Amino acid sequence: MPLISKRPSRNGRKLLSLALRVSLLMSAPAFAGAAAVDGAQALARDHGCLACHGMLRKQVGPGFAQIAERYRSDAAAPSRLAGKIQGGSVGTWGRVIMPRQPQLSDEEAKALAGWVLSQPPP
């Protein structure tokens, strides 16, 4: 009597993976600011920000939502954070060092800072 595997076939797993990706893309927000958000998120990904920062919680450095929560009522936060992104910092979140990112232009640093500050509360 042949055994029937309860595990999906390789093609079935590929199809399931593809279906999941398509459903995630279809459920993405479709509003006018989405391109700017996508651009800033791509900057964060491309420049390695996600290697140290989680979206919600601390990894090496604080999560983006935690940063947004701390500076939510600070009107000077966007320019200050852009400066910290480009120039680095230490001691703001304990003994963790935020390395400099001098390769980012002022506009890119401001876009990243605005995106980080726009994150919803954790």
VEXBA-206138 format. One record per residue (C-alpha): x, y, z; residue in one letter; chain; residue number from 1. Coordinates in pm, 1 decimal, padded with zeros to 6 digits. Layout:
BEGIN
SITE        px        py        pz  rest  kette   nr
SITE         X         Y         Z     a      A  NUM
...
***
This chain:
BEGIN
SITE        px        py        pz  rest  kette   nr
SITE   00000.0   00000.0   00000.0     m      A    1
SITE   00159.3   00333.2  -00106.0     p      A    2
SITE   00215.9   00597.8   00158.3     l      A    3
SITE   00051.8   00932.6   00097.1     i      A    4
SITE   00255.3   01224.8   00216.7     s      A    5
SITE   00074.2   01500.7   00402.2     k      A    6
SITE   00350.8   01736.7   00298.7     r      A    7
SITE   00285.1   01944.4  -00016.1     p      A    8
SITE   00493.3   01868.6  -00320.5     s      A    9
SITE   00779.0   02094.9  -00424.7     r      A   10
SITE   00558.0   02252.3  -00693.4     n      A   11
SITE   00279.9   02293.4  -00439.9     g      A   12
SITE   00514.9   02475.8  -00202.3     r      A   13
SITE   00634.9   02703.0  -00483.2     k      A   14
SITE   00276.8   02779.5  -00580.1     l      A   15
SITE   00184.8   02852.7  -00218.9     l      A   16
SITE   00486.4   03082.6  -00184.4     s      A   17
SITE   00394.8   03267.3  -00503.3     l      A   18
SITE   00032.6   03304.1  -00392.5     a      A   19
SITE   00144.8   03446.0  -00058.7     l      A   20
SITE   00372.6   03700.3  -00226.6     r      A   21
SITE   00099.6   03810.9  -00465.2     v      A   22
SITE  -00151.1   03850.8  -00181.9     s      A   23
SITE   00097.0   04061.1   00015.8     l      A   24
SITE   00158.8   04286.1  -00283.1     l      A   25
SITE  -00214.2   04322.0  -00347.2     m      A   26
SITE  -00279.5   04423.0   00012.6     s      A   27
SITE  -00017.3   04702.5   00011.9     a      A   28
SITE  -00155.0   05049.4   00081.5     p      A   29
SITE  -00254.8   05240.3  -00230.2     a      A   30
SITE  -00241.5   05605.4  -00133.1     f      A   31
SITE  -00061.5   05905.8  -00279.5     a      A   32
SITE   00224.4   05901.0  -00026.7     g      A   33
SITE   00299.5   05534.4  -00086.4     a      A   34
SITE   00577.1   05612.0  -00335.4     a      A   35
SITE   00759.0   05832.7  -00083.3     a      A   36
SITE   00716.2   05571.1   00189.1     v      A   37
SITE   00838.1   05298.0  -00045.1     d      A   38
SITE   01135.5   05513.4  -00142.7     g      A   39
SITE   01237.9   05578.9   00217.6     a      A   40
SITE   01186.3   05215.0   00311.7     q      A   41
SITE   01400.1   05113.8   00013.9     a      A   42
SITE   01670.8   05354.8   00133.8     l      A   43
SITE   01659.1   05192.6   00477.6     a      A   44
SITE   01687.9   04848.8   00322.8     r      A   45
SITE   01957.9   04942.0   00071.4     d      A   46
SITE   02177.5   05120.4   00325.7     h      A   47
SITE   02164.3   04843.4   00586.2     g      A   48
SITE   01946.0   05018.9   00843.9     c      A   49
SITE   01739.9   04702.6   00889.6     l      A   50
SITE   02051.5   04510.5   00992.9     a      A   51
SITE   02046.7   04695.2   01327.2     c      A   52
SITE   01693.3   04835.1   01358.2     h      A   53
SITE   01370.6   04636.0   01367.0     g      A   54
SITE   01045.4   04787.7   01253.2     m      A   55
SITE   00890.5   04757.8   01599.0     l      A   56
SITE   01144.9   04639.7   01853.6     r      A   57
SITE   01512.4   04670.4   01934.3     k      A   58
SITE   01760.9   04449.7   01753.4     q      A   59
SITE   02098.9   04616.9   01798.3     v      A   60
SITE   01957.4   04967.2   01795.3     g      A   61
SITE   01600.6   05069.6   01880.1     p      A   62
SITE   01310.3   04976.9   01656.7     g      A   63
SITE   01181.1   05243.9   01421.1     f      A   64
SITE   00845.1   05251.2   01602.2     a      A   65
SITE   01028.2   05305.7   01933.2     q      A   66
SITE   01220.7   05598.7   01784.8     i      A   67
SITE   00899.1   05749.8   01649.0     a      A   68
SITE   00732.1   05710.1   01988.4     e      A   69
SITE   01016.5   05885.7   02171.3     r      A   70
SITE   01022.2   06185.2   01934.9     y      A   71
SITE   00652.6   06206.1   01844.0     r      A   72
SITE   00596.5   06544.3   02012.2     s      A   73
SITE   00935.8   06695.2   01922.2     d      A   74
SITE   00902.7   06943.5   01635.0     a      A   75
SITE   01281.5   06954.2   01583.8     a      A   76
SITE   01313.1   06575.9   01562.7     a      A   77
SITE   01316.3   06538.6   01181.3     p      A   78
SITE   01624.1   06756.8   01130.0     s      A   79
SITE   01795.5   06622.9   01443.7     r      A   80
SITE   01741.3   06260.8   01337.4     l      A   81
SITE   01861.4   06336.8   00984.8     a      A   82
SITE   02179.3   06474.3   01142.7     g      A   83
SITE   02219.6   06161.0   01355.1     k      A   84
SITE   02170.0   05941.9   01050.1     i      A   85
SITE   02446.5   06119.6   00860.9     q      A   86
SITE   02680.0   06193.9   01153.1     g      A   87
SITE   02615.9   05897.1   01380.4     g      A   88
SITE   02557.4   05910.5   01754.7     s      A   89
SITE   02626.3   05728.9   02077.9     v      A   90
SITE   02453.4   05731.1   02413.4     g      A   91
SITE   02103.5   05829.1   02305.1     t      A   92
SITE   01974.8   05472.2   02348.4     w      A   93
SITE   02231.1   05344.1   02598.1     g      A   94
SITE   02580.6   05238.9   02496.7     r      A   95
SITE   02483.5   05143.2   02143.0     v      A   96
SITE   02677.8   05321.6   01868.6     i      A   97
SITE   02491.0   05449.3   01564.2     m      A   98
SITE   02752.7   05453.0   01285.5     p      A   99
SITE   02779.8   05750.0   01050.7     r      A  100
SITE   02612.4   05728.7   00711.1     q      A  101
SITE   02795.4   06010.8   00526.5     p      A  102
SITE   02715.5   05860.5   00185.2     q      A  103
SITE   02351.9   05969.7   00226.7     l      A  104
SITE   02257.3   06308.9   00087.2     s      A  105
SITE   02075.7   06560.7   00305.6     d      A  106
SITE   01752.2   06483.2   00118.1     e      A  107
SITE   01792.7   06107.7   00170.2     e      A  108
SITE   01866.4   06152.8   00541.0     a      A  109
SITE   01560.4   06377.5   00578.8     k      A  110
SITE   01343.7   06125.9   00391.4     a      A  111
SITE   01464.2   05844.4   00617.7     l      A  112
SITE   01409.0   06053.7   00931.1     a      A  113
SITE   01056.1   06143.6   00819.1     g      A  114
SITE   00978.1   05780.8   00742.3     w      A  115
SITE   01109.9   05662.7   01080.3     v      A  116
SITE   00906.7   05929.3   01261.7     l      A  117
SITE   00591.8   05828.5   01070.6     s      A  118
SITE   00590.1   05476.2   01215.3     q      A  119
SITE   00284.3   05387.3   01427.2     p      A  120
SITE   00327.0   05315.8   01799.9     p      A  121
SITE   00466.5   04971.5   01887.1     p      A  122
***
